[in-house]
Amino acid sequence: MTRILLDGGSLSIEQVAAVARGDASVDLTAAAWDKVAEGEALLRRMVDAGHPIYGVTTGFGALDGRPVPPSANKAQQHNLLRSHAAGVGEPLPDEAVRAMMVIRANCLASGLTGVHVATLKALLAMIERGVVARVPRRGALGACGDLAPLAHMVLPMLGEGQARVRGEAGWRPGGAVMAEAGIALPEIAGRDGIALINGTEQTTAVGCLALADAERLVRVAEMVAALTMEALGAVDDSFDERVALAKPHPGQIATSAHLRELTKDSAAVLPPRPSRLRDALSLRCIPQVLGAARDAVEQARRTLEIEINAVNDNPIFGLADGWVTSNSGNFHGQRAGEILDHLATSLTSLAVISERRSARLVDEHGNGGLPAFLIHPQAAQGENSGFMLAHYTAASLVAELRMRSVPASIQSIPVCANTEDHVPLSPLAADRAWFTVDTGWSVVAIELLLAAQALDLRGTAPAPALRPLYEALRAKVPVMVRDRVMSEDIAAAEAVVRAFAPPDSEQ
């Protein structure tokens, strides 16, 4: 079992995924625990000295002018979690909730939020023992934090809400699940309530998981594109190193290098010849389009790794000098929202160009002499439709991606009596990115089905580097001789591409 130690500044996307999808254990470094204890003590001293602190001695949002006496503090923090648990819709997957929990724990590990040590220990215990709250997917704005989903995430700490132990089918009362897991309910006082929910963790959790999958999707999409190039006898100078260096975007250079590796010793992807100097742009511009997706993935990685190691909260306390601000905007998810919108847009283009290659593979007027809709010679055309509807499905999926292509991060709607007059809607950008990755797998899987059928009809063996992917597909989906239920083949192909691990050099 992997053990992850949080210090507030070095959490990686791989570690988030390991907690979300695996059984990695989580704790704080000794130094981080010391900082959390210092932050708790500093907050207590400030309150005892009569220092005004937003959300502790005052109300929240537009109610920040209403004083809250110390005697009402605990009720205030509890009421905050109850009132802010206002999400609607289907629950987030358990993996997303666990990712939210570890990212929020990492923020609290900074020591700059004033959270109680016992409260943070309860959050870590929930991760350790697999307790997952029911968190509705919809209702967050990304400022002041992803409030509704985070409130739902920690309701079990009050003995409320719904929860389950990971792997269970149904939901049960949160207090009962906590008791069965042996987790004592923390007091939730001071500023624990606001400290638990005042950040971008739905945005970053969903974004990190989408990114982890997107990195694999891009590399598998390059492999599938190379198979299509083989099936259509593409010209190889479009990904020549000299071409890439003439327009030296890092992604284009990397994709071009990968295509050269994938098509090495190919019998079909060949240098220009008198009969074929140029390819259609869906073949010729693979380095430009998938290279752009590589760049988008890398930019998203850099941004999200900053975000998950940031102090996304307000107020923020200075341990060294006793400073406090109630005027921080670090809970605002604009940067994360913008980069996730960009990632979704770039991955939509990945799907669009894949669909264009699928369209070319089934079109007898553009597929280089292959049968219409890749119908096997042993099957009668007309009586059999071949892969006609597989392409329809790809077209429908791409249309849905385009329908969802409006950026979320420009959709600000003022809230809280206009005190929160700009919000980034970053959770919607993260959800869009996750949907795009999920749909991208389906579109690429359809292209893989068609490319493999085309190679078989030509009698062309894939280049050595492409054989593992081709063979993985053929182990699940045999060549189609006569029509059969197409959705079953698409589902099997999608399982193959989702599970396929590119070589280590391409991880």
Beta strands, then each sheet from edge to edge (+ up, - down):
strand 1: 3-6
strand 2: 25-28
strand 3: 88-91
strand 4: 131-133
strand 5: 136-138
strand 6: 162-165
strand 7: 172-173
strand 8: 316-317
strand 9: 324-325
sheet 1: 1+ 2+
sheet 2: 3+ 5-
sheet 3: 4+ 6- 7+
sheet 4: 8+ 9-
end
